[in-house]
Each structure stands twice: as structure tokens, then as C-alpha cells.
Amino acid sequence: MSANHKIILFDWDNTIVQSADALHDSMQTVLDSGFTLPASEIRQQYWGTSFRSGFPHLFGENWLEAKEVYHKSFQTYRESHPNGLFPFLPDATKILHQCKQQNYQMGVISNRLHEDLLYEVTQTGLQDLFFCICGSGPADADKPDMRHALYVLQKGGYADMLNDAARRKNIVMIGDSKVDMLLAKNLNITGILLGDSGQETIMQETDCLCINHLHELPSLLNILQ
């Protein structure tokens, strides 16, 4: 990465905070409430997308009702944790502060409902680390659609970096899902996949890099410089 601005776009769920159980259990609550999912190939296509992007395809004309059941269950699960917040992934806050000290400009881009995401980030006290925090809603579309990232980058004044190949190399996207890596691929930036689940398949489909734990991120960023 050059001496120009260095940008990291972070996913939030299961990248900064541990919310996998809440995501899984909330979907199970939807199914236990009588809603049914379509064939597996359709589920895989829309898994990890936002409510407005995925739920109409997953639950058809009843998607708004399914959304309400899911969201209520998710909030209940979160509120069951100490301080009503999901715990951080190991080393998450340490790495965020370290990246800030190394002059990385950081944004959060999530398919979580925007108001819910903004509330949670603010409650953690980390909001000042990010030039933009953007969930589903403010942009015209959500990840993996590049318009989501364009909105975030424009808020920081960094969108023009995408028009220059050398400066575009200074932008990375880190997340735990295929949706995150597809966004990176759509933007033609470096994607860094976090976690050890399904890495090989996602790497083959998106040409991303991977790390198993957040503490590996600084070393990888140094290599990319």
C-alpha cells in the first residue's frame, strides 16, 4: 500500500462481534413460526444478504412478516448478553485501535438494518474509529452490490480511489462471508476472508485472501504495503 490513504472496510457481525449463534437461532425461530425456505440453491444465493435483498426471495410475499419475527428474535438474543451487546471477537478492539494508530481509515459496511447497526456500534464506544458506519438502508442497494461500498467511500471522500488502479490497491474489505468477498471482487479491491469455514470454495470463487484470526490481519496488511 502506498503513502496515500489506506482504507479498511470491515463487516460487523462475526468480523468484529460474535453474533453467529444469534443469526442462526433467529432464522430457526422464523422457521419454527411456520415460514419455509426454498430449495438449497436459492438459499445459498441469498444467504447473508440484507432483509430487503434476500428475504423476498427466501420467503416470498410473506417476507415482511418473516423479517419482523427474525429481527425481534435477534434483538432478544442480543439483549440477553451482558450490557445488551454481543461480545467482541478475540483481539477485535486491539486490532481496530492498532489499525487506527497506523493511519488506516476504517469504515463499517454491514447488511444489518442501519439503525440497529448504528445503535450497536455506538453502544460499544467504537464509533469514532470509523469514518462511516453503514448498514442496510442509506445506500440504494446492499452488499455485495458495489453501490453499498460506493456510498461508504463517498462519505469519507475516498470514492475516487476506485478510479485509479494504484490507489485502489489501498482499499481492502475484511469479512467472514461470501457476500463480503463478492463485494470486494465487484469493486476490484483486495478481499480478506476471516474464519476457517468454507474458505477454499469462497477463495476460488472470489480470488480473496484469508486469515483464521484477527490477530493475523496486521501482518497481512504489512505484506500488502
C-alpha positions in Angstrom: 0.0 0.0 0.0 1.3 3.5 -0.9 1.6 6.6 1.3 -1.9 7.6 0.1 -5.0 7.0 2.2 -5.2 3.4 3.4 -8.8 2.2 3.7 -10.2 -0.9 5.5 -13.9 -1.7 5.1 -15.0 -4.0 7.9 -18.0 -6.2 8.1 -19.5 -6.2 11.6 -21.2 -9.5 12.5 -18.7 -12.3 13.1 -15.9 -10.0 12.0 -15.9 -7.6 14.9 -18.6 -9.1 17.2 -19.6 -12.7 17.8 -23.2 -13.0 16.7 -23.2 -16.3 14.8 -25.5 -18.0 17.3 -28.0 -15.1 17.2 -28.1 -15.2 13.4 -28.6 -19.0 13.4 -31.2 -19.1 16.2 -33.2 -16.1 14.7 -33.5 -17.9 11.4 -34.6 -21.1 13.3 -37.2 -19.0 15.1 -38.6 -17.9 11.8 -38.8 -21.5 10.6 -40.4 -22.6 13.9 -43.0 -19.9 13.3 -44.3 -21.6 10.2 -42.2 -20.0 7.5 -40.5 -22.2 5.0 -37.3 -21.8 3.0 -36.9 -22.5 -0.8 -34.6 -25.0 -2.4 -31.0 -25.0 -1.2 -29.6 -23.4 -4.4 -31.8 -20.3 -3.8 -30.9 -20.3 -0.1 -27.2 -20.3 -0.9 -27.6 -17.5 -3.4 -29.3 -15.1 -0.9 -27.7 -16.3 2.4 -26.0 -13.4 4.1 -27.8 -10.7 2.1 -29.9 -8.0 3.7 -33.6 -8.2 4.5 -34.6 -6.2 1.5 -32.3 -8.1 -0.8 -32.7 -11.6 0.4 -36.0 -12.1 2.3 -38.3 -11.5 -0.7 -36.5 -14.4 -2.5 -36.4 -16.6 0.6 -39.9 -16.1 1.9 -41.9 -14.6 -1.0 -44.9 -12.4 -0.3 -44.6 -13.1 3.5 -41.1 -11.7 3.7 -42.0 -8.7 5.8 -43.7 -10.9 8.5 -40.6 -13.2 8.4 -38.4 -10.2 8.8 -40.2 -9.0 11.9 -40.0 -12.4 13.6 -36.3 -12.6 12.8 -35.5 -9.1 13.9 -37.4 -9.5 17.2 -35.6 -12.8 17.9 -32.2 -11.3 17.1 -32.7 -8.3 19.4 -33.9 -10.6 22.2 -30.8 -12.7 21.8 -28.5 -9.7 21.9 -30.2 -8.2 24.9 -29.6 -11.5 26.8 -25.8 -10.7 26.8 -24.1 -8.5 29.4 -24.8 -4.8 28.7 -27.2 -5.9 25.9 -24.3 -6.3 23.4 -22.6 -9.2 21.6 -19.1 -10.0 22.8 -16.2 -8.9 20.6 -14.2 -11.4 18.7 -10.8 -12.1 20.3 -8.4 -9.2 19.6 -11.0 -7.2 17.8 -10.8 -3.9 19.7 -7.0 -4.2 19.9 -6.7 -4.6 16.1 -9.1 -1.8 15.4 -7.1 0.6 17.6 -3.8 -0.6 16.1 -5.0 0.0 12.6 -6.2 3.5 13.6 -2.7 4.2 15.1 -1.2 3.1 11.8 -3.3 5.7 9.9 -5.8 3.3 8.3 -9.1 5.0 7.6 -11.8 2.5 8.6 -15.5 2.1 7.7 -18.1 -0.5 8.7 -20.3 -1.9 6.0 -23.0 -4.4 7.1 -26.2 -5.9 5.8 -27.7 -5.4 9.3 -30.5 -2.8 9.5 -28.8 0.5 9.6 -30.4 1.9 12.8 -29.7 -1.3 14.6 -26.1 -1.4 13.5 -25.5 2.3 14.3 -27.0 1.8 17.8 -24.8 -1.2 18.5 -21.6 0.3 17.3 -22.3 3.5 19.3 -23.0 1.5 22.4 -19.6 -0.2 22.1 -18.0 3.2 22.1 -16.0 2.5 18.9 -17.9 4.8 16.6 -15.2 7.4 16.5 -12.8 4.9 15.0 -14.8 4.8 11.7 -15.3 7.4 9.0 -18.6 5.8 8.1 -20.9 3.2 9.7 -23.4 1.9 7.2 -26.0 -0.8 7.4 -28.8 -1.7 5.1 -30.9 1.4 4.2 -28.9 4.5 3.4 -27.4 3.2 0.2 -29.5 2.3 -2.9 -28.5 -1.3 -2.5 -26.7 -3.6 -0.1 -23.6 -5.7 -0.4 -22.5 -7.5 -2.5 -23.8 -4.7 -4.7 -21.0 -2.2 -5.1 -23.3 0.8 -4.5 -23.2 0.0 -0.8 -19.5 0.4 -0.7 -19.6 3.4 -3.0 -21.9 5.1 -0.5 -19.5 4.4 2.3 -16.4 5.6 0.4 -18.2 8.7 -0.8 -19.0 9.6 2.8 -15.3 9.6 3.6 -14.3 11.3 0.4 -12.5 8.2 -0.9 -14.7 7.0 -3.8 -12.3 8.5 -6.4 -9.7 6.0 -5.3 -11.6 3.3 -7.2 -10.9 5.1 -10.5 -7.1 4.7 -10.1 -5.6 1.2 -10.1 -2.7 2.2 -7.9 -4.8 3.9 -5.3 -7.5 1.2 -5.5 -4.9 -1.2 -4.1 -5.0 0.8 -0.9 -8.6 -0.4 -0.2 -9.3 -3.7 1.5 -12.5 -5.4 2.6 -12.5 -7.8 5.5 -15.4 -10.0 6.4 -16.5 -13.5 7.3 -18.8 -14.3 4.4 -19.0 -14.9 0.7 -21.1 -11.7 0.4 -18.2 -9.7 1.7 -15.8 -11.2 -0.7 -18.1 -10.8 -3.6 -18.3 -7.1 -2.8 -14.5 -6.9 -2.8 -14.5 -8.7 -6.2 -17.1 -6.4 -7.6 -15.1 -3.4 -6.5 -11.8 -5.0 -7.8 -10.2 -4.5 -4.4 -8.5 -6.9 -2.0 -10.9 -9.1 0.0 -9.7 -10.7 3.2 -11.9 -13.6 4.4 -11.9 -14.2 8.2 -12.5 -17.6 9.6 -12.0 -21.2 8.6 -15.4 -22.2 7.4 -15.7 -22.8 3.6 -12.6 -20.8 2.9 -11.4 -22.8 -0.1 -14.6 -22.5 -2.1 -15.0 -18.8 -1.4 -11.4 -18.2 -2.3 -11.8 -20.0 -5.6 -14.9 -18.0 -6.4 -13.8 -14.6 -5.4 -9.9 -14.6 -5.5 -9.8 -13.4 -1.9 -7.1 -13.8 0.7 -7.8 -15.4 4.1 -6.9 -15.3 7.7 -8.1 -17.5 10.5 -8.0 -14.9 13.3 -8.0 -11.1 13.5 -4.6 -11.0 15.1 -3.2 -12.1 11.7 -4.5 -9.0 10.0 -1.6 -6.6 10.7 0.9 -8.9 9.3 -1.1 -9.4 6.1 -1.6 -5.7 5.8 2.2 -5.2 6.0 2.7 -7.7 3.2 0.2 -5.8 1.1 2.0 -2.5 1.5 
